[in-house]
């Protein structure tokens, strides 16, 4: 499988698992709203609301990449 096909597979798997690709989409999926990440108060609110979801997504994708290699 070439790199572009692998990238597309990974992207689609991520979208399917986590409900989006962008930070804004993931904020909405993980917390039910979006945040202004340039505002310290908003960033703190997101940090509090997201729990371990971002870390879980990162770990999941890392495992997928290793499996694909």
SVG drawing of the C-alpha trace seen along z (x, -y; Angstrom):
<svg xmlns="http://www.w3.org/2000/svg" viewBox="-23 -36 29 40">
<polyline fill="none" stroke="black" stroke-width="0.4" points="0.0,0.0 1.5,-3.4 1.9,-6.3 -1.1,-8.2 -3.4,-5.3 -2.1,-4.7 -2.6,-8.4 -6.2,-8.3 -6.9,-5.1 -5.6,-6.7 -7.5,-9.9 -10.8,-8.1 -10.3,-5.9 -9.6,-8.9 -12.7,-10.7 -14.8,-7.7 -13.5,-7.0 -13.4,-10.6 -16.0,-12.4 -13.8,-15.0 -10.3,-16.0 -9.7,-19.5 -9.1,-20.9 -12.5,-22.7 -14.3,-19.5 -12.7,-17.5 -13.5,-20.2 -17.1,-19.9 -17.1,-16.1 -15.2,-15.9 -16.9,-18.7 -20.1,-19.7 -18.8,-23.2 -15.8,-25.0 -13.3,-27.3 -11.1,-30.3 -7.7,-28.7 -6.0,-32.1 -7.9,-33.2 -6.2,-31.9 -9.6,-31.5 -11.1,-29.6 -8.0,-27.4 -8.2,-26.6 -12.0,-25.8 -11.2,-23.4 -8.3,-21.8 -10.7,-21.2 -13.5,-19.9 -11.6,-17.6 -10.4,-15.3 -8.2,-12.6 -9.8,-12.5 -7.0,-14.2 -4.4,-11.9 -6.6,-8.9 -6.9,-10.1 -3.1,-10.6 -2.4,-7.1 -5.0,-5.5 -3.5,-7.0 0.0,-6.1 -1.1,-2.5 -2.8,-2.5 0.4,-3.9 2.5,-1.2 0.0,1.5 0.1,0.0 3.9,0.2"/>
</svg>
